[in-house]
Amino acid sequence: MKTRRILFGLLLCIGLSAVSCSSDDNEGETLIPLEGKWNLSKTGTSVGGTETLIDAPQNQSGCDRDYLQLKLDNTATIGDYDSTVSACALTTQTGIYSRSHNNLTISITGGASTTQDIVNLTLSELKLRDASGKITVYTR
């Protein structure tokens, strides 16, 4: 089963690269899909073009990492593990997300809406930066 998935993915990649017209069709937008569960890895800032990143202090020791889950139907779930009341209690917030070129906007139901630049998107890393220079790095 795993071999079939790998083969399908390889054939899909070859097919997509064979029908592409030119390298500037996407106007600089990263074509890797955002969908999936992204675990919070690092946070930091960008000042004067210099990034300073540290392991995310929001992640509780002994618990799973906080996460951002983006689904195909454009729903988003933010998971936060906290041990204040009980060990590794999970609190989730749900909402919707949208992508416009290299911007990601997440609107939490009954809460705020945030727009961040997609600085880096690979199959294993999603790096976001907001207007104030705050950087958040997620990994799969």
C-alpha positions as CSV (number, residue, x, y, z in Angstrom):
1,M,0.0,0.0,0.0
2,K,2.8,2.4,0.9
3,T,4.6,1.6,-2.4
4,R,1.4,2.4,-4.3
5,R,1.2,5.8,-2.6
6,I,4.8,6.6,-3.3
7,L,4.4,5.5,-7.0
8,F,1.3,7.5,-7.3
9,G,3.0,10.6,-5.9
10,L,5.9,10.2,-8.2
11,L,3.7,9.8,-11.2
12,L,1.7,12.9,-10.2
13,C,4.9,15.0,-9.8
14,I,6.2,13.9,-13.2
15,G,2.8,14.6,-14.8
16,L,2.5,18.1,-13.3
17,S,6.1,19.0,-14.3
18,A,5.5,17.8,-17.8
19,V,2.4,20.0,-18.4
20,S,3.8,23.2,-16.8
21,C,4.1,26.1,-19.2
22,S,6.8,28.3,-17.7
23,S,8.5,29.0,-14.4
24,D,6.8,32.3,-13.8
25,D,3.2,31.1,-14.1
26,N,2.7,31.1,-10.3
27,E,4.0,34.7,-9.8
28,G,6.3,33.5,-7.0
29,E,3.7,31.5,-5.1
30,T,4.8,28.3,-3.5
31,L,2.8,25.4,-5.0
32,I,3.2,22.9,-2.1
33,P,-0.1,22.3,-0.4
34,L,-0.8,23.8,3.0
35,E,-3.2,21.0,4.1
36,G,-2.1,18.8,7.0
37,K,-1.2,18.9,10.6
38,W,1.7,21.3,11.4
39,N,3.4,21.0,14.8
40,L,4.7,24.2,16.5
41,S,8.5,24.0,16.4
42,K,10.1,27.4,16.8
43,T,9.2,31.0,17.4
44,G,11.2,34.2,17.0
45,T,11.6,37.6,15.4
46,S,13.0,39.2,12.3
47,V,14.8,42.5,12.9
48,G,16.6,44.2,10.1
49,G,16.6,41.0,8.0
50,T,18.2,38.9,10.8
51,E,16.1,36.1,12.2
52,T,16.4,34.9,15.8
53,L,14.6,31.6,16.4
54,I,14.2,29.6,19.6
55,D,12.3,26.4,20.5
56,A,8.7,27.3,21.0
57,P,8.2,28.0,24.8
58,Q,4.4,27.5,24.3
59,N,5.0,23.7,24.0
60,Q,4.5,22.1,27.4
61,S,7.2,19.8,28.6
62,G,6.0,16.1,28.5
63,C,3.0,17.0,26.2
64,D,2.5,16.8,22.5
65,R,3.5,20.0,20.6
66,D,0.9,22.6,20.0
67,Y,-0.3,22.5,16.4
68,L,-2.1,24.1,13.5
69,Q,-4.3,21.8,11.4
70,L,-5.4,23.0,7.9
71,K,-7.9,20.9,6.1
72,L,-9.0,20.7,2.4
73,D,-12.4,22.3,3.2
74,N,-10.5,25.5,4.4
75,T,-11.2,24.8,8.1
76,A,-8.5,25.4,10.6
77,T,-7.9,24.0,14.1
78,I,-5.4,25.4,16.5
79,G,-4.5,23.0,19.3
80,D,-2.9,24.1,22.5
81,Y,-1.6,21.7,25.2
82,D,-1.6,23.2,28.7
83,S,-0.9,21.7,32.1
84,T,-2.2,24.5,34.2
85,V,-5.4,22.8,35.2
86,S,-4.7,19.1,34.3
87,A,-1.8,17.4,32.7
88,C,-1.5,18.0,28.9
89,A,-5.1,19.2,28.6
90,L,-5.9,20.0,24.9
91,T,-7.8,23.2,24.1
92,T,-8.8,23.7,20.5
93,Q,-10.0,26.7,18.5
94,T,-11.6,26.3,15.1
95,G,-12.2,28.6,12.2
96,I,-11.4,29.0,8.6
97,Y,-8.3,29.9,6.6
98,S,-7.6,31.3,3.2
99,R,-4.5,31.6,1.1
100,S,-3.8,34.4,-1.3
101,H,-0.5,34.1,-3.1
102,N,2.0,33.9,-0.2
103,N,-0.3,35.1,2.5
104,L,-2.2,32.9,5.0
105,T,-5.2,34.3,6.8
106,I,-6.7,32.4,9.7
107,S,-10.1,33.6,11.1
108,I,-11.0,31.9,14.4
109,T,-14.7,31.5,15.1
110,G,-15.8,34.2,17.5
111,G,-12.2,35.6,17.6
112,A,-9.6,37.5,15.8
113,S,-8.4,37.2,12.2
114,T,-4.6,37.1,11.5
115,T,-2.8,37.4,8.2
116,Q,0.8,36.2,8.0
117,D,3.3,35.9,5.1
118,I,4.4,32.5,4.1
119,V,8.2,32.8,4.3
120,N,9.0,29.2,3.6
121,L,6.8,26.2,2.7
122,T,8.3,22.8,2.1
123,L,6.9,19.3,2.6
124,S,8.2,19.4,6.1
125,E,8.3,23.1,7.2
126,L,5.9,26.0,7.2
127,K,7.4,29.3,8.3
128,L,5.1,32.3,8.9
129,R,5.9,35.9,9.6
130,D,3.4,38.6,10.7
131,A,3.6,42.3,10.1
132,S,5.4,43.0,13.3
133,G,8.2,40.6,12.4
134,K,7.1,37.7,14.7
135,I,8.1,34.4,13.1
136,T,6.4,31.0,13.8
137,V,7.8,27.8,12.4
138,Y,5.8,24.6,12.1
139,T,7.0,21.2,11.1
140,R,5.3,17.9,10.1
